[in-house]
Amino acid sequence: TDPQTWRRALSSLGDATTPTGNDHLPNDKTNSTTTRTSATNYWPLFQFQDPNEAAKFSRIDDVIMGGVSSSTFLDQPGTDYAKWLGICRTDGGGFCGVRTRPFSTALPVSSDAVGFFLDCRLVSDDEPHRRVWKLSTRTQNDRGEQLYQARYELVDNENDDTNNDKKDGWYRVRIPFDSFKLVRGPRQVPDGPALNVSGGIYQIGLTMSKFDMGVNVTELDNFRPGFFEYHLKTIGLYSLSSSSSSLAEPLSLTSVPNVLSISNATRTTPIALQALRLIGKLFFTEQSQRRKAALNLLRQRRGLTRWRAIRYGWRSRARSSGIVAA
């Protein structure tokens, strides 16, 4: 059987929700240089009206740990945002993610910056609280398991009367540096050092997960699996300085280093981690994990025996190929 057959089997069970929500675009535009809202200064790093920005990101879903979730990050021609969408399943995993490919050199961070900001919205449903949203970053030029991560909520951090960022469902979310914790996988590293960006950063990533932040693995009680669609307009840095004249030299889009090619990014991955990923690909391929999950769903929800579920897959594949199954 092939993965397409099993995906048809999965979809026939109706376990993915249908995307809904407001899809009207706002009329506001973000400048590529420093902007101020009240006492907050913003430095955009990635702005997705540029059709080349989304190509700097790659997915990192739970298939790396034996799960069957899948997502993609796409440019939206003619708009000022990118789409991150997919299906998150809890079988063997429970998270979807995207991240920049590693920067070729450290991205300098102004000493006035106090955190990251996102211009984003969830359009697939109105239950962002039933998922754990995280932002991650690296301060070392490596691809090891440890990185810094912070949880954020999809709520607007601009509440003054002069700001109108929250329209058509858009939120301007601020994630302060002091909320980041050193993590290894879904676990927080006990007594890990605080995030220090004085030497710059090498990567930025987004995660949607069933796993909450904690020293022990903790799952969100009412996590909502299935389809999600998240729009991202801007990723940047912010400061709380009351006057833009007190800022260090502002960052602009030209300050962001190039990202490494896929081949070069692979070469920077530690040898031990490369070996683990190779073993994972040999024994836990994405295709085999999806077939296994589809088999389990057919047995649990339709009451099929293992043999009858396998025959169902064969027949589905035969029908899709125009072959009459015996």
ZADO-1210 file (C-alpha; in nm, 4 decimals, padded with zeros to 6 digits):
<atoms>
<atom x="00.0000" y="00.0000" z="00.0000" code="THR" pos="1"/>
<atom x="00.1069" y="00.3610" z="-00.0532" code="ASP" pos="2"/>
<atom x="00.0555" y="00.6633" z="00.1753" code="PRO" pos="3"/>
<atom x="-00.2028" y="00.8179" z="-00.0573" code="GLN" pos="4"/>
<atom x="-00.4273" y="00.5154" z="-00.0094" code="THR" pos="5"/>
<atom x="-00.4071" y="00.5366" z="00.3648" code="TRP" pos="6"/>
<atom x="-00.4659" y="00.9113" z="00.3601" code="ARG" pos="7"/>
<atom x="-00.7863" y="00.8439" z="00.1651" code="ARG" pos="8"/>
<atom x="-00.8774" y="00.5914" z="00.4293" code="ALA" pos="9"/>
<atom x="-00.8122" y="00.8503" z="00.6980" code="LEU" pos="10"/>
<atom x="-01.0110" y="01.1220" z="00.5247" code="SER" pos="11"/>
<atom x="-01.3061" y="00.8860" z="00.4746" code="SER" pos="12"/>
<atom x="-01.3352" y="00.8662" z="00.8527" code="LEU" pos="13"/>
<atom x="-01.3971" y="01.2382" z="00.8746" code="GLY" pos="14"/>
<atom x="-01.1441" y="01.3061" z="01.1488" code="ASP" pos="15"/>
<atom x="-01.0135" y="01.6318" z="01.0004" code="ALA" pos="16"/>
<atom x="-01.2087" y="01.9511" z="01.0596" code="THR" pos="17"/>
<atom x="-01.3045" y="02.1807" z="00.7744" code="THR" pos="18"/>
<atom x="-01.1285" y="02.5176" z="00.7544" code="PRO" pos="19"/>
<atom x="-01.3524" y="02.8094" z="00.8380" code="THR" pos="20"/>
<atom x="-01.3044" y="03.1677" z="00.9457" code="GLY" pos="21"/>
<atom x="-01.2632" y="03.5227" z="00.8270" code="ASN" pos="22"/>
<atom x="-01.0250" y="03.5432" z="00.5332" code="ASP" pos="23"/>
<atom x="-01.0517" y="03.9162" z="00.4563" code="HIS" pos="24"/>
<atom x="-00.7205" y="04.0978" z="00.4337" code="LEU" pos="25"/>
<atom x="-00.6428" y="04.4084" z="00.6393" code="PRO" pos="26"/>
<atom x="-00.5487" y="04.7304" z="00.4651" code="ASN" pos="27"/>
<atom x="-00.2616" y="04.8192" z="00.6980" code="ASP" pos="28"/>
<atom x="00.0990" y="04.7684" z="00.5913" code="LYS" pos="29"/>
<atom x="00.4098" y="04.7280" z="00.8048" code="THR" pos="30"/>
<atom x="00.7208" y="04.9258" z="00.7161" code="ASN" pos="31"/>
<atom x="01.0479" y="04.7415" z="00.6627" code="SER" pos="32"/>
<atom x="01.2242" y="04.9823" z="00.9023" code="THR" pos="33"/>
<atom x="01.1641" y="05.0557" z="01.2693" code="THR" pos="34"/>
<atom x="00.8048" y="05.1532" z="01.3532" code="THR" pos="35"/>
<atom x="00.6613" y="05.2832" z="01.6782" code="ARG" pos="36"/>
<atom x="00.3280" y="05.2156" z="01.8485" code="THR" pos="37"/>
<atom x="00.2924" y="05.4267" z="02.1648" code="SER" pos="38"/>
<atom x="00.6041" y="05.3405" z="02.3717" code="ALA" pos="39"/>
<atom x="00.6874" y="05.0280" z="02.1733" code="THR" pos="40"/>
<atom x="00.9357" y="05.0146" z="01.8853" code="ASN" pos="41"/>
<atom x="00.9205" y="04.7323" z="01.6316" code="TYR" pos="42"/>
<atom x="01.1924" y="04.5962" z="01.4001" code="TRP" pos="43"/>
<atom x="01.0511" y="04.3584" z="01.1359" code="PRO" pos="44"/>
<atom x="01.2834" y="04.0710" z="01.0445" code="LEU" pos="45"/>
<atom x="01.0639" y="03.8647" z="00.8118" code="PHE" pos="46"/>
<atom x="00.7760" y="04.0207" z="00.6173" code="GLN" pos="47"/>
<atom x="00.5810" y="03.7839" z="00.4006" code="PHE" pos="48"/>
<atom x="00.4665" y="04.0168" z="00.1258" code="GLN" pos="49"/>
<atom x="00.8081" y="03.9157" z="-00.0126" code="ASP" pos="50"/>
<atom x="00.7409" y="03.5911" z="-00.2051" code="PRO" pos="51"/>
<atom x="01.0913" y="03.4645" z="-00.1231" code="ASN" pos="52"/>
<atom x="01.0517" y="03.4754" z="00.2550" code="GLU" pos="53"/>
<atom x="00.8491" y="03.1556" z="00.3000" code="ALA" pos="54"/>
<atom x="01.1149" y="02.9571" z="00.1109" code="ALA" pos="55"/>
<atom x="01.3578" y="03.0308" z="00.3964" code="LYS" pos="56"/>
<atom x="01.1495" y="02.8113" z="00.6280" code="PHE" pos="57"/>
<atom x="01.1207" y="02.4334" z="00.6524" code="SER" pos="58"/>
<atom x="00.8768" y="02.2115" z="00.8392" code="ARG" pos="59"/>
<atom x="00.9647" y="02.0065" z="01.1464" code="ILE" pos="60"/>
<atom x="00.6588" y="01.7966" z="01.2321" code="ASP" pos="61"/>
<atom x="00.6250" y="01.5067" z="01.4757" code="ASP" pos="62"/>
<atom x="00.7294" y="01.2510" z="01.2115" code="VAL" pos="63"/>
<atom x="01.0798" y="01.3003" z="01.3534" code="ILE" pos="64"/>
<atom x="00.9593" y="01.1134" z="01.6647" code="MET" pos="65"/>
<atom x="00.7276" y="00.8615" z="01.4993" code="GLY" pos="66"/>
<atom x="00.4144" y="01.0761" z="01.4639" code="GLY" pos="67"/>
<atom x="00.1897" y="01.1233" z="01.1623" code="VAL" pos="68"/>
<atom x="00.1167" y="01.4974" z="01.1695" code="SER" pos="69"/>
<atom x="00.1909" y="01.7021" z="00.8594" code="SER" pos="70"/>
<atom x="00.2074" y="02.0727" z="00.7824" code="SER" pos="71"/>
<atom x="00.3363" y="02.3107" z="00.5182" code="THR" pos="72"/>
<atom x="00.4399" y="02.6764" z="00.5077" code="PHE" pos="73"/>
<atom x="00.3405" y="02.8555" z="00.1886" code="LEU" pos="74"/>
<atom x="00.3745" y="03.1939" z="00.0279" code="ASP" pos="75"/>
<atom x="00.0427" y="03.3545" z="-00.0686" code="GLN" pos="76"/>
<atom x="00.0934" y="03.5443" z="-00.3968" code="PRO" pos="77"/>
<atom x="-00.0724" y="03.8845" z="-00.4018" code="GLY" pos="78"/>
<atom x="-00.1002" y="03.9094" z="-00.0212" code="THR" pos="79"/>
<atom x="00.1235" y="04.0256" z="00.2624" code="ASP" pos="80"/>
<atom x="00.1185" y="03.7030" z="00.4626" code="TYR" pos="81"/>
<atom x="00.2225" y="03.3371" z="00.4487" code="ALA" pos="82"/>
<atom x="00.0060" y="03.0354" z="00.5318" code="LYS" pos="83"/>
<atom x="00.1024" y="02.7648" z="00.7775" code="TRP" pos="84"/>
<atom x="-00.1510" y="02.4851" z="00.7579" code="LEU" pos="85"/>
<atom x="-00.1760" y="02.1139" z="00.8178" code="GLY" pos="86"/>
<atom x="-00.3281" y="01.8341" z="01.0218" code="ILE" pos="87"/>
<atom x="-00.1992" y="01.7612" z="01.3709" code="CYS" pos="88"/>
<atom x="-00.2618" y="01.4077" z="01.5007" code="ARG" pos="89"/>
<atom x="-00.1865" y="01.2739" z="01.8456" code="THR" pos="90"/>
<atom x="-00.0954" y="00.9199" z="01.7312" code="ASP" pos="91"/>
<atom x="00.2716" y="00.8830" z="01.8223" code="GLY" pos="92"/>
<atom x="00.3296" y="01.2577" z="01.8376" code="GLY" pos="93"/>
<atom x="00.1142" y="01.5676" z="01.8585" code="GLY" pos="94"/>
<atom x="00.2879" y="01.8716" z="01.7138" code="PHE" pos="95"/>
<atom x="00.3583" y="02.0618" z="01.3922" code="CYS" pos="96"/>
<atom x="00.6340" y="02.3144" z="01.3412" code="GLY" pos="97"/>
<atom x="00.8174" y="02.5382" z="01.0980" code="VAL" pos="98"/>
<atom x="01.1534" y="02.7056" z="01.1411" code="ARG" pos="99"/>
<atom x="01.3995" y="02.9097" z="00.9441" code="THR" pos="100"/>
<atom x="01.6896" y="02.7233" z="00.7999" code="ARG" pos="101"/>
<atom x="01.9949" y="02.8173" z="01.0106" code="PRO" pos="102"/>
<atom x="02.1357" y="03.1633" z="00.9467" code="PHE" pos="103"/>
<atom x="02.4762" y="03.1727" z="00.7792" code="SER" pos="104"/>
<atom x="02.5971" y="03.4154" z="01.0474" code="THR" pos="105"/>
<atom x="02.4473" y="03.5359" z="01.3729" code="ALA" pos="106"/>
<atom x="02.1576" y="03.7784" z="01.3406" code="LEU" pos="107"/>
<atom x="02.2566" y="04.0771" z="01.5580" code="PRO" pos="108"/>
<atom x="02.0064" y="04.1831" z="01.8226" code="VAL" pos="109"/>
<atom x="01.9942" y="04.5438" z="01.9443" code="SER" pos="110"/>
<atom x="02.0684" y="04.5884" z="02.3134" code="SER" pos="111"/>
<atom x="01.7375" y="04.7759" z="02.3393" code="ASP" pos="112"/>
<atom x="01.5317" y="04.4790" z="02.2141" code="ALA" pos="113"/>
<atom x="01.3371" y="04.2971" z="02.4846" code="VAL" pos="114"/>
<atom x="01.1564" y="04.0310" z="02.2814" code="GLY" pos="115"/>
<atom x="01.0059" y="03.8993" z="01.9594" code="PHE" pos="116"/>
<atom x="00.6758" y="04.0004" z="01.8058" code="PHE" pos="117"/>
<atom x="00.4423" y="03.8293" z="01.5588" code="LEU" pos="118"/>
<atom x="00.1627" y="03.9626" z="01.3398" code="ASP" pos="119"/>
<atom x="-00.0525" y="03.6518" z="01.3060" code="CYS" pos="120"/>
<atom x="-00.4034" y="03.5070" z="01.3060" code="ARG" pos="121"/>
<atom x="-00.5756" y="03.1683" z="01.3241" code="LEU" pos="122"/>
<atom x="-00.8453" y="03.1339" z="01.0566" code="VAL" pos="123"/>
<atom x="-00.9348" y="02.7628" z="01.0718" code="SER" pos="124"/>
<atom x="-01.1382" y="02.7921" z="01.3933" code="ASP" pos="125"/>
<atom x="-01.1969" y="03.0077" z="01.7005" code="ASP" pos="126"/>
<atom x="-01.0250" y="02.7824" z="01.9550" code="GLU" pos="127"/>
<atom x="-00.6591" y="02.8874" z="01.9706" code="PRO" pos="128"/>
<atom x="-00.6672" y="02.8211" z="02.3474" code="HIS" pos="129"/>
<atom x="-00.6998" y="02.4482" z="02.2769" code="ARG" pos="130"/>
<atom x="-00.3471" y="02.4350" z="02.1373" code="ARG" pos="131"/>
<atom x="-00.0058" y="02.5231" z="02.2784" code="VAL" pos="132"/>
<atom x="00.1689" y="02.7879" z="02.0665" code="TRP" pos="133"/>
<atom x="00.5457" y="02.8253" z="02.1032" code="LYS" pos="134"/>
<atom x="00.8227" y="03.0392" z="01.9563" code="LEU" pos="135"/>
<atom x="01.1777" y="02.9031" z="01.9553" code="SER" pos="136"/>
<atom x="01.5228" y="03.0426" z="01.8878" code="THR" pos="137"/>
<atom x="01.8865" y="02.9325" z="01.8934" code="ARG" pos="138"/>
<atom x="02.1813" y="03.1301" z="02.0250" code="THR" pos="139"/>
<atom x="02.4432" y="02.8747" z="01.9183" code="GLN" pos="140"/>
<atom x="02.5504" y="02.7882" z="01.5647" code="ASN" pos="141"/>
<atom x="02.4511" y="02.4229" z="01.5965" code="ASP" pos="142"/>
<atom x="02.1594" y="02.1911" z="01.5252" code="ARG" pos="143"/>
<atom x="02.1515" y="02.0140" z="01.8618" code="GLY" pos="144"/>
<atom x="01.8421" y="01.9101" z="02.0538" code="GLU" pos="145"/>
<atom x="01.8619" y="02.2011" z="02.2986" code="GLN" pos="146"/>
<atom x="01.7161" y="02.5406" z="02.2131" code="LEU" pos="147"/>
<atom x="01.5184" y="02.8210" z="02.3760" code="TYR" pos="148"/>
<atom x="01.1411" y="02.8212" z="02.3648" code="GLN" pos="149"/>
<atom x="00.8542" y="03.0295" z="02.5013" code="ALA" pos="150"/>
<atom x="00.4803" y="02.9768" z="02.5019" code="ARG" pos="151"/>
<atom x="00.2536" y="03.2547" z="02.3781" code="TYR" pos="152"/>
<atom x="-00.1211" y="03.3087" z="02.3498" code="GLU" pos="153"/>
<atom x="-00.3033" y="03.4347" z="02.0431" code="LEU" pos="154"/>
<atom x="-00.4142" y="03.7570" z="02.2066" code="VAL" pos="155"/>
<atom x="-00.3439" y="04.1135" z="02.1042" code="ASP" pos="156"/>
<atom x="-00.0769" y="04.2920" z="02.3078" code="ASN" pos="157"/>
<atom x="-00.1700" y="04.6343" z="02.1693" code="GLU" pos="158"/>
<atom x="-00.4618" y="04.7632" z="02.3780" code="ASN" pos="159"/>
<atom x="-00.4268" y="05.1392" z="02.3518" code="ASP" pos="160"/>
<atom x="-00.6831" y="05.3432" z="02.1603" code="ASP" pos="161"/>
<atom x="-00.4338" y="05.4630" z="01.8972" code="THR" pos="162"/>
<atom x="-00.3579" y="05.1119" z="01.7712" code="ASN" pos="163"/>
<atom x="-00.5791" y="04.9204" z="01.5296" code="ASN" pos="164"/>
<atom x="-00.3677" y="04.6099" z="01.4635" code="ASP" pos="165"/>
<atom x="-00.6471" y="04.3682" z="01.5583" code="LYS" pos="166"/>
<atom x="-00.8655" y="04.3757" z="01.2493" code="LYS" pos="167"/>
<atom x="-00.9821" y="04.0863" z="01.0373" code="ASP" pos="168"/>
<atom x="-00.8590" y="03.8612" z="01.3171" code="GLY" pos="169"/>
<atom x="-00.4958" y="03.9815" z="01.3138" code="TRP" pos="170"/>
<atom x="-00.3068" y="03.9919" z="01.6421" code="TYR" pos="171"/>
<atom x="00.0201" y="04.1603" z="01.7295" code="ARG" pos="172"/>
<atom x="00.1709" y="03.9220" z="01.9835" code="VAL" pos="173"/>
<atom x="00.4776" y="04.0074" z="02.1933" code="ARG" pos="174"/>
<atom x="00.6976" y="03.7330" z="02.3426" code="ILE" pos="175"/>
<atom x="00.9554" y="03.8797" z="02.5858" code="PRO" pos="176"/>
<atom x="01.3036" y="03.7313" z="02.6019" code="PHE" pos="177"/>
<atom x="01.2688" y="03.6633" z="02.9753" code="ASP" pos="178"/>
<atom x="00.9826" y="03.4185" z="02.9066" code="SER" pos="179"/>
<atom x="01.2100" y="03.1795" z="02.7137" code="PHE" pos="180"/>
<atom x="01.3320" y="02.8566" z="02.8714" code="LYS" pos="181"/>
<atom x="01.6033" y="02.6156" z="02.7633" code="LEU" pos="182"/>
<atom x="01.4349" y="02.2957" z="02.6399" code="VAL" pos="183"/>
<atom x="01.5284" y="01.9561" z="02.5049" code="ARG" pos="184"/>
<atom x="01.2381" y="01.8262" z="02.2961" code="GLY" pos="185"/>
<atom x="00.9136" y="01.8892" z="02.4911" code="PRO" pos="186"/>
<atom x="01.0961" y="01.9045" z="02.8276" code="ARG" pos="187"/>
<atom x="01.2347" y="02.2123" z="02.9984" code="GLN" pos="188"/>
<atom x="01.5978" y="02.1750" z="03.1086" code="VAL" pos="189"/>
<atom x="01.6059" y="02.2147" z="03.4906" code="PRO" pos="190"/>
<atom x="01.8073" y="02.5185" z="03.6029" code="ASP" pos="191"/>
<atom x="01.8950" y="02.5995" z="03.2418" code="GLY" pos="192"/>
<atom x="02.0611" y="02.9378" z="03.1798" code="PRO" pos="193"/>
<atom x="01.8452" y="03.2336" z="03.0821" code="ALA" pos="194"/>
<atom x="01.8243" y="03.3358" z="02.7183" code="LEU" pos="195"/>
<atom x="02.1118" y="03.5676" z="02.6253" code="ASN" pos="196"/>
<atom x="02.0882" y="03.7219" z="02.2779" code="VAL" pos="197"/>
<atom x="02.3888" y="03.9532" z="02.3079" code="SER" pos="198"/>
<atom x="02.5821" y="03.7270" z="02.0699" code="GLY" pos="199"/>
<atom x="02.2971" y="03.7182" z="01.8197" code="GLY" pos="200"/>
<atom x="02.0590" y="03.4396" z="01.7180" code="ILE" pos="201"/>
<atom x="02.0879" y="03.1657" z="01.4549" code="TYR" pos="202"/>
<atom x="01.7323" y="03.0427" z="01.4041" code="GLN" pos="203"/>
<atom x="01.3649" y="03.1229" z="01.4721" code="ILE" pos="204"/>
<atom x="01.0847" y="02.8685" z="01.4747" code="GLY" pos="205"/>
<atom x="00.7123" y="02.8252" z="01.5428" code="LEU" pos="206"/>
<atom x="00.5415" y="02.5225" z="01.6978" code="THR" pos="207"/>
<atom x="00.1788" y="02.4220" z="01.7511" code="MET" pos="208"/>
<atom x="00.1643" y="02.1369" z="02.0012" code="SER" pos="209"/>
<atom x="-00.0314" y="01.9304" z="02.2507" code="LYS" pos="210"/>
<atom x="00.2721" y="01.9486" z="02.4836" code="PHE" pos="211"/>
<atom x="00.2875" y="02.2293" z="02.7369" code="ASP" pos="212"/>
<atom x="00.6068" y="02.3799" z="02.8769" code="MET" pos="213"/>
<atom x="00.7462" y="02.1985" z="03.1803" code="GLY" pos="214"/>
<atom x="01.0304" y="01.9958" z="03.3286" code="VAL" pos="215"/>
<atom x="00.8133" y="01.6866" z="03.2849" code="ASN" pos="216"/>
<atom x="00.6159" y="01.6066" z="02.9717" code="VAL" pos="217"/>
<atom x="00.2767" y="01.7734" z="03.0202" code="THR" pos="218"/>
<atom x="-00.0108" y="01.7541" z="02.7720" code="GLU" pos="219"/>
<atom x="-00.2873" y="02.0092" z="02.7241" code="LEU" pos="220"/>
<atom x="-00.6057" y="01.8482" z="02.8602" code="ASP" pos="221"/>
<atom x="-00.8478" y="01.9659" z="02.5907" code="ASN" pos="222"/>
<atom x="-00.6053" y="01.9751" z="02.2968" code="PHE" pos="223"/>
<atom x="-00.7795" y="02.0093" z="01.9598" code="ARG" pos="224"/>
<atom x="-00.6272" y="01.7802" z="01.6950" code="PRO" pos="225"/>
<atom x="-00.7056" y="01.7956" z="01.3250" code="GLY" pos="226"/>
<atom x="-00.6859" y="02.0713" z="01.0683" code="PHE" pos="227"/>
<atom x="-00.5406" y="02.4148" z="01.1441" code="PHE" pos="228"/>
<atom x="-00.4595" y="02.7202" z="00.9331" code="GLU" pos="229"/>
<atom x="-00.2436" y="02.9993" z="01.0702" code="TYR" pos="230"/>
<atom x="-00.1486" y="03.3165" z="00.8831" code="HIS" pos="231"/>
<atom x="00.1781" y="03.4973" z="00.9533" code="LEU" pos="232"/>
<atom x="00.2469" y="03.8499" z="00.8337" code="LYS" pos="233"/>
<atom x="00.5568" y="03.9549" z="01.0297" code="THR" pos="234"/>
<atom x="00.8242" y="03.8167" z="01.2635" code="ILE" pos="235"/>
<atom x="01.0377" y="04.0765" z="01.4360" code="GLY" pos="236"/>
<atom x="01.1918" y="04.2258" z="01.7486" code="LEU" pos="237"/>
<atom x="01.0553" y="04.4969" z="01.9753" code="TYR" pos="238"/>
<atom x="01.1714" y="04.7333" z="02.2471" code="SER" pos="239"/>
<atom x="00.9820" y="04.9254" z="02.5136" code="LEU" pos="240"/>
<atom x="01.1895" y="05.2432" z="02.4791" code="SER" pos="241"/>
<atom x="00.9775" y="05.5577" z="02.5066" code="SER" pos="242"/>
<atom x="01.1791" y="05.7334" z="02.2374" code="SER" pos="243"/>
<atom x="01.3114" y="05.5896" z="01.9106" code="SER" pos="244"/>
<atom x="01.6114" y="05.8233" z="01.9393" code="SER" pos="245"/>
<atom x="01.7452" y="05.6140" z="02.2281" code="SER" pos="246"/>
<atom x="01.7600" y="05.2974" z="02.0221" code="LEU" pos="247"/>
<atom x="02.0720" y="05.1342" z="01.8900" code="ALA" pos="248"/>
<atom x="02.1008" y="05.1243" z="01.5107" code="GLU" pos="249"/>
<atom x="01.7639" y="04.9825" z="01.3970" code="PRO" pos="250"/>
<atom x="01.7473" y="04.6459" z="01.2329" code="LEU" pos="251"/>
<atom x="01.5882" y="04.6261" z="00.8896" code="SER" pos="252"/>
<atom x="01.5223" y="04.3462" z="00.6452" code="LEU" pos="253"/>
<atom x="01.8722" y="04.3901" z="00.5010" code="THR" pos="254"/>
<atom x="02.0210" y="04.3029" z="00.8426" code="SER" pos="255"/>
<atom x="01.8896" y="03.9455" z="00.8370" code="VAL" pos="256"/>
<atom x="02.1652" y="03.7029" z="00.7304" code="PRO" pos="257"/>
<atom x="02.1140" y="03.4575" z="00.4471" code="ASN" pos="258"/>
<atom x="01.9893" y="03.1133" z="00.5458" code="VAL" pos="259"/>
<atom x="02.1985" y="02.8049" z="00.4768" code="LEU" pos="260"/>
<atom x="02.1079" y="02.5768" z="00.1883" code="SER" pos="261"/>
<atom x="01.9515" y="02.2442" z="00.2824" code="ILE" pos="262"/>
<atom x="02.2774" y="02.0598" z="00.2123" code="SER" pos="263"/>
<atom x="02.4864" y="02.3039" z="00.4171" code="ASN" pos="264"/>
<atom x="02.2315" y="02.2968" z="00.7005" code="ALA" pos="265"/>
<atom x="02.2578" y="01.9172" z="00.7088" code="THR" pos="266"/>
<atom x="02.6361" y="01.9374" z="00.7358" code="ARG" pos="267"/>
<atom x="02.6064" y="02.1567" z="01.0473" code="THR" pos="268"/>
<atom x="02.3939" y="01.8944" z="01.2245" code="THR" pos="269"/>
<atom x="02.5913" y="01.7058" z="01.4943" code="PRO" pos="270"/>
<atom x="02.7069" y="01.3614" z="01.3800" code="ILE" pos="271"/>
<atom x="02.5257" y="01.1868" z="01.6667" code="ALA" pos="272"/>
<atom x="02.1975" y="01.3526" z="01.5699" code="LEU" pos="273"/>
<atom x="02.2520" y="01.2673" z="01.2027" code="GLN" pos="274"/>
<atom x="02.2999" y="00.9025" z="01.3032" code="ALA" pos="275"/>
<atom x="01.9785" y="00.9014" z="01.5081" code="LEU" pos="276"/>
<atom x="01.7838" y="01.0517" z="01.2197" code="ARG" pos="277"/>
<atom x="01.9250" y="00.7924" z="00.9809" code="LEU" pos="278"/>
<atom x="01.8149" y="00.5114" z="01.2128" code="ILE" pos="279"/>
<atom x="01.4744" y="00.6738" z="01.2421" code="GLY" pos="280"/>
<atom x="01.4371" y="00.6886" z="00.8653" code="LYS" pos="281"/>
<atom x="01.5269" y="00.3203" z="00.8350" code="LEU" pos="282"/>
<atom x="01.2775" y="00.1949" z="01.0925" code="PHE" pos="283"/>
<atom x="01.0201" y="00.4737" z="01.1320" code="PHE" pos="284"/>
<atom x="00.9631" y="00.6300" z="00.7906" code="THR" pos="285"/>
<atom x="00.6859" y="00.8839" z="00.7480" code="GLU" pos="286"/>
<atom x="00.5067" y="00.6520" z="00.5037" code="GLN" pos="287"/>
<atom x="00.5171" y="00.3547" z="00.7400" code="SER" pos="288"/>
<atom x="00.3946" y="00.5661" z="01.0316" code="GLN" pos="289"/>
<atom x="00.0995" y="00.6918" z="00.8254" code="ARG" pos="290"/>
<atom x="00.0090" y="00.3378" z="00.7155" code="ARG" pos="291"/>
<atom x="00.0240" y="00.2201" z="01.0749" code="LYS" pos="292"/>
<atom x="-00.1974" y="00.5069" z="01.1950" code="ALA" pos="293"/>
<atom x="-00.4502" y="00.4462" z="00.9161" code="ALA" pos="294"/>
<atom x="-00.4566" y="00.0740" z="01.0000" code="LEU" pos="295"/>
<atom x="-00.5258" y="00.1507" z="01.3659" code="ASN" pos="296"/>
<atom x="-00.8062" y="00.3922" z="01.2765" code="LEU" pos="297"/>
<atom x="-00.9734" y="00.1390" z="01.0487" code="LEU" pos="298"/>
<atom x="-00.9570" y="-00.1268" z="01.3195" code="ARG" pos="299"/>
<atom x="-01.0771" y="00.0996" z="01.6002" code="GLN" pos="300"/>
<atom x="-01.3498" y="00.2991" z="01.4235" code="ARG" pos="301"/>
<atom x="-01.4789" y="00.0412" z="01.1770" code="ARG" pos="302"/>
<atom x="-01.4132" y="-00.2692" z="01.3809" code="GLY" pos="303"/>
<atom x="-01.2084" y="-00.4352" z="01.1076" code="LEU" pos="304"/>
<atom x="-00.9645" y="-00.7121" z="01.1798" code="THR" pos="305"/>
<atom x="-00.6041" y="-00.6482" z="01.0851" code="ARG" pos="306"/>
<atom x="-00.6365" y="-00.8668" z="00.7752" code="TRP" pos="307"/>
<atom x="-00.9616" y="-00.7003" z="00.6618" code="ARG" pos="308"/>
<atom x="-00.8085" y="-00.3539" z="00.7122" code="ALA" pos="309"/>
<atom x="-00.5077" y="-00.4524" z="00.4986" code="ILE" pos="310"/>
<atom x="-00.7407" y="-00.5891" z="00.2272" code="ARG" pos="311"/>
<atom x="-00.9325" y="-00.2607" z="00.2401" code="TYR" pos="312"/>
<atom x="-00.6062" y="-00.0804" z="00.1668" code="GLY" pos="313"/>
<atom x="-00.5232" y="-00.3108" z="-00.1215" code="TRP" pos="314"/>
<atom x="-00.8659" y="-00.2668" z="-00.2758" code="ARG" pos="315"/>
<atom x="-00.8553" y="00.1106" z="-00.2361" code="SER" pos="316"/>
<atom x="-00.5194" y="00.1176" z="-00.4103" code="ARG" pos="317"/>
<atom x="-00.6494" y="-00.1059" z="-00.6886" code="ALA" pos="318"/>
<atom x="-00.9542" y="00.1135" z="-00.7450" code="ARG" pos="319"/>
<atom x="-00.7411" y="00.4278" z="-00.7585" code="SER" pos="320"/>
<atom x="-00.5211" y="00.2568" z="-01.0202" code="SER" pos="321"/>
<atom x="-00.8160" y="00.1424" z="-01.2300" code="GLY" pos="322"/>
<atom x="-00.7530" y="-00.2239" z="-01.1475" code="ILE" pos="323"/>
<atom x="-01.0379" y="-00.4580" z="-01.0592" code="VAL" pos="324"/>
<atom x="-00.9501" y="-00.6191" z="-00.7256" code="ALA" pos="325"/>
<atom x="-01.0136" y="-00.9896" z="-00.6870" code="ALA" pos="326"/>
</atoms>
